[in-house]
Amino acid sequence: MTTNANLQERKVAAIARGQGNMAPVYVERAVNAEVWDVEGKRHIDFGAGIAVCNTGHSHPKVVAAVKEQVERFSHTCVMVSPYESAVTLAEKLNEAAPGNTPKKSIFITTGAEAVENCVKIARAYTGRSGIIAFNGGFHGRTNMTMGLTGKVAPYKAGFGPFPNEIYHVAFPNEYHGVTIEQSLEELKMRFTCDIEPSRVAAIIIEPVQGEGGFYQAPAEFLQALRTLCDEHGILLILDEIQSGFGRTGKMFAHEHAGVEADLMTAAKGIAGGFPLAAVVGKADIMDAPLPGGLGGTYGGSPVGCAAGLAVFDVIEEEKLVDRAVAVGERFMTHLKDIQAEYPQLVGNVRNTGAMIAMEFVNDGEASKPNPELTKALTAKAAEKGLILLSCGIRGNVIRFLPALTIEMEIIDEGMTVFKECLKELV
């Protein structure tokens, strides 16, 4: 009989340890927000494949679109013999991207590739080399994106050196005492001490930090960055890989701030679980690289594009942007109750739509993170049939990333399990 334990043993022997797994739960099938493992045990999924399955696991519309596409053809390479689905999906992305400036898109395969291509496009357009990123930001695991990422363990440890002319500044974070003014002053100090603005190609920021701990960039801060970038001819790159496609109660998170990106990354929720990513940006900026300068063999996969078109339909038909708000509110009702019961352990609960977080501390102090409890809680939840994800530069945040289609009663059931796990541990 196949079991989770023997599959984990085989996995450890066959797959490099660097590609670890959170828990030995081997999936046999999944529907919406529920997963069944190879032993037949049911799990409630509060992770959605790290915000990939915003439309739920195996949404019928996505499955049907993929089946139809695979029966016709699976690959020709969009750079060799393209197809209508890629053009249509690009048109939809261009229309959905915030702002009135005409847009163009490119397709690649992963979020890290999207970030890499943003840097390439920004350098080609501006003729400059410097890039400014933020502490706690996560942008990928390739060499350039590791350099941009503002967290060492486990993403950067042992992998240097990284590309030069990358500079980091503090991300504004009210809970941890970093004000908007402090962050902007630190940014200006980079211009004074490290690199003049005329050599900076772009500033890249997540509107809501993902791996960094689900901290939302204040609207005033993004607006100030937009003004500063315009003043100095710097491009503003908004990394929407984890926060896009309805996740935050807007189609893209930077709509909350009313700003327009020069370049925007998209991945994860774009195609309901199929590998696809994109860069969307102002048309004149996107056209800066020469033909052949952008692309990739699998970028714009016809299967991924078919899934992406179905995802757009589902988001619209099922009003998932609005539903993200309702999902977030349901979670926050539970989390605030837990915070009230454990004020010395739960330092902060927060959400932007259905990007939801609970931060664990000691003695109720933000400066005293509690990663031990966070780690134990994810492990205990896995034992009890609840899939949870942690994050945060201090390793002390539980992030809730449910499918936007999750049933309210499943949220309640999962949170009952969560409360039981916490009670057992404290």
N, C-alpha and C positions, 0 to 999 in steps of 0.2 A: 504493500500500500504506500502511495506517495504521501508524505507528511511535510509540514512546514519545517520540522527539524532536519529531515534528511535532505531536503532541498537547500536549506541553509548550509549544511555541511558541504554539499556539492558546490554551492556558490562560492564559499570561502576558498575551496580548492581550485576553482576554475577562473574566478574573476578577481582582478587586482583589488587589494584592500582599500585603495584610494577611492574606489567606487563603492562606498559602503551602503548599507540600508538601515533605515531607522529601526525596523522591527522585523522579525522573521515571520512575516505574514505574506504568503505567496498566493496571489490572486488567481482564482479560476474563472470568475465572471463578476460583472458589476452592472448595476442598473441605477441610474440617477445618483442618489447619495448613499447607496448601500453596496457593499462589496462582500462576496463570499470567497473564502479561501479554499485551498485544495483539500482541506479536511471537512469542508461543508459548513464551517462556522461563519455566521453573519457578522459583519462589521459595519458600523456607521462611519461614514467618511467625512471628516471635517477638514480635509486637506485638498480634495479635488485635484490630486496630482500636482500640487503647488500651483493652484489657481489656473490650471490648464482647462479643466472640464467645467467651465462656467455654466454650460448648458447641460451639465450632468453627464454621467457615464452612459454611453450607448443611446444617446437621444435618437429616437426613431428617424427623424428627418435627416440627421447627420449620417446615420448608418445607411439609409436609402441612397443618399447622394453619393456616398463612397462606393457602394456596391455598383451603382449604375456606371460610375466613372471607370472602375477597375475592369468591368466587362468590356468597355470600349478600348481603353489603353491605360497603362500605368506610368509611362515615362517616354518623353521624346527629347527633353531638355528645352526649357523655355527660351534659351539663347540659340537654339538650333531650329527647331520646328515648333513655334508657339501655338497657343490654343486660346479659344475665346474666354474660357473660365478665368484665366489669369488677367486678361484685360478687364473683364467685368469686375473681378474682385478688386483690382487696382482702382477702378472708377469708384467703387463703393468706399474704399479706404480714403481716397482723396476727398470725397464728399463728407465723410464722417469726421475727418480731422478738424479740430477746432480752428477757427479763424477764417477770414474771407479771402486771403491770398490764394491764387491758383496753386494747386498741389500736384506733385507726381510721386510715384512710389517705385520701389524695387522690392523683389522677393528674394529672400535667402532662407536658410533652414533653421537657424537657432537664434536665440536672443543675443548671445555673445557676438555672432556674426553681424547682427543688426547694429550693435554698438560699434564694432570695428568699422563697419561701413559708414556710420555717422562720422567717425573721426576722419576717415579717408575723404569723404565728401566735404567736410568742413575745411580740411587742409587744402583741398583742390580749389575750393571756392575763394578762400581768403588769402591763400599764399602764405599762411602763417603755420606755426607748428605747435604752440603751447596749448595745453588742455587743463582746465581747472575742474576738479571734482570735489566731493564732500566726504568728510569723515562718516563712517557707517554706511556709506553707499555700497551697493552691490551691482556690478555690471557684467559679470561673467567670469569664466575660467580660462580663457585664452590669454596669451601673454599681455597684449595691450589692455584687455579688460580686467585682468588681475591688477595691473598697474593702476587702473582707475578705481578699483574697488578699495573702499576705506576700512577694511577689516582683515587682519593678518591671518588668524587661525579660524578655519583650516584652509582658507582659500589661497593664501599667498606663501604660507610657511614652506621654506625649502625650495621655492621655485624661481627665485631671483637670479640675475638682475632683471629689472623691468625697464620698459622704454623710458627714456628721459623726457624732460619738459612736461611732466605731469605734476600738478600741484594740488594739495588738499587743503580745504578750510573747514571750519566747524559748521555742522548742520544746525540750524536753529531748533531748539528743543526746550520748550517751556518746562516740562517735567524735570529735566536735568539742568535747568538753570542757564541755558544758552539762549540769549535773546536775539531777536532779529538784528538789532543794532550791533551786537557783538560779532555776529557772523559777517555782516556787511563790512565792519571795520577790519576784520581779519582778512577778508577778500581784498580790501584796498591795500592792506599791508603786503599781500603777495605782489601787488603791482608796484609797491615801493621797494621791496626787498629782494624779490626773486625774478620777476619777469614783467616787462613793461606791457601795458595793454595792447600796444600795436603789434605784439608778437603772439597774442593769444588768439587761437582759432575759434575756440568754443568753450563754453561752460556747460557741463552735463550734470543733471540732477534728476532724482526720482521725485515726482510730486508727492508720493507716499513711499517712504523707505520700506523695502521689503525685508531682506535678510537683516537689515539694520535694526528692525524692531517695530515696524508699522507706525512710525512717526510721520505725521502729515506736515509738509512744508506749508507754513502760513501763507495765505493768499497775498498778504502785503509783501512777503519776501519774494515770491515768484514775480510779482509786479515790479519790485525793485530790481531784480535781476534783468527783467525784460528792458527796463529803462537803461540800466548800466550797459547791457550788451548793445543796445541801439546807439548809445553815446560813443562807444569805442569800436564799433564795427565788428563785434564779437558775435558768433552764432550761439543761440540758446538751444541746447539739445535736451529734450524732455524724455526720460526713459520710462515708458509706459508698459514695460514688459509684464510686470506683475499686476499693475493697477488698471489695465485697460479692459475694454469690452464689457462695460457695464458694472464692473466689480465695485466701484466706489459710489454708485448712485448717479454717475454721469457716464457717458460712453467712454470718455477718457478723463483721468483724474484732474488734469490741469484746467479743465473747464470750470472747476470750482473757483479758480482764481481769475478767470476771465482773461487769460493770456494766450498768445499764439506762439507756438514753437517755430523755430526755423527748421528744425529736424526733430522727428519723433520716432522712437522705436516701438515696434509692436511684435508680440509673440504670444506665448502661453495660451490665453483664451481665444486666440484668433481662429482656431480650426478644430475645436472640440476634441483635442487629443492627438491630432495628426501633426507631424513635424512641419511647421511653417513659421516664418517670421518675415518682417517687413521693415523698411524704412520709408516713412512718409514725410515729405518736406515741401517747402516752397519751391515751385517749379524751376525758377532760375538757379537756385542753389543746387537742386538735384541734378541739373544738367551740366554742372561744372566738370565732372570727370569725363574723360574721353570714352567713346564706345569700346567696350571690352574691359574697361577699368573696374566695373562692378559685376557681380554675378556669382555663380556657383552651380555645379552640376545638378544638384537636387533642388536648388532654389526655385520656388514657384511650382513645386510638384503638382501635376494635374489632380492627383488624389487630394492633396492638401487644399488646393484651390476650391475643389468641389465641396469639401467639408467646410471651408471658410465661407462660401456663399450660403450654405445651409445654416451656419451659425448666425450670420447676419439676419436671415429670415426668422430664426427662432428668437433672437433677442428682440426683434420688432414685434413679432406676433404674440409672444408671451409676456411682453412688457417687462423684460428682465432688468432694465435699468432702474425702473421704479421698484421692482421687487427686491433689488439689492438693498434698498433702504429699509424695507419691511423686515428682511432677513437680519440685517444689522440690528434693528431695534429689538427683535425677539431675543437675539443673543445678549444684547446689553442688559435687558431686564434680568436675565439669569446672572450675568457677571456682576452687576451691581449688588445683587443680593449676596453673592459670595464675598464680595469686597466688604460689605457691611458685617458679615459674620467673621471674617478673618482680616481685620484692618492692619494687623502687624505683619501679615504675609503678602497681602495684595496691595502693592503700592499704587497701581494705576490700572484702570481699564479704559479703553478708547476704541473708537471705530471711525472709519470713513466708509459709509455704506457697509458692504460685506467684507471689508478688510478690518478684522476685529482682533484685539489683543488684550491680554492680561499679563501684567508685569509683576513678577514675584521678587520680594525684597525681604530683608530681615529688619525687625524692629520698626516697621513702617517707614523706613528711610530710603529714599531714592538712591542714595550713595552707597547702600549696602545690598548689592544684588544677591539673589538666591538661585544660582544656576543648578545647585544640587537638587532642590525641590522640583525645578522645571524638568530636569532630566528624569527624575524618578517618576514624575507624573505622566510623561509621554510613554514610559515603559509600562507603567501600571495600566494606563488606558488601553494600550495594545493588547495586554493580557485579557482585558474585559470587553474587547470588541469595539473599541473606539480608536479611530485613526486621528492622531493629533500631530501637529508640527510645532517645533520650537524655532526661535530666531533671536536676534538681538546681539549687539557686539559684546554684551556681557553674558550671553547665553541664558538669560532669565525671563524670556518672554514666550508665552504660548500664543501662537497665531491661529486664528480660526479662518479658514478659507473654504467655506462650504460651496457646493454648487448653488447657483442663483435659483435653481429650480427645486431646491430641497423642500420637502414638505415640512410645515410648521411642527407637526407632531413628531417628526424625526429629530428636529432641533431639540425639542423638549426631552425626548428620550435620551438623546446623546448627552445633553447637559445633566440629566439625572445620573448617568454613568460617570460623568466628569466630577460631579459633586461627591459621589461615593468614593471615587479614587482619591480625591483630595482629603476626604475625611479619614480614610485608612492611613494616609501618609503623615498626617499631622495629629 
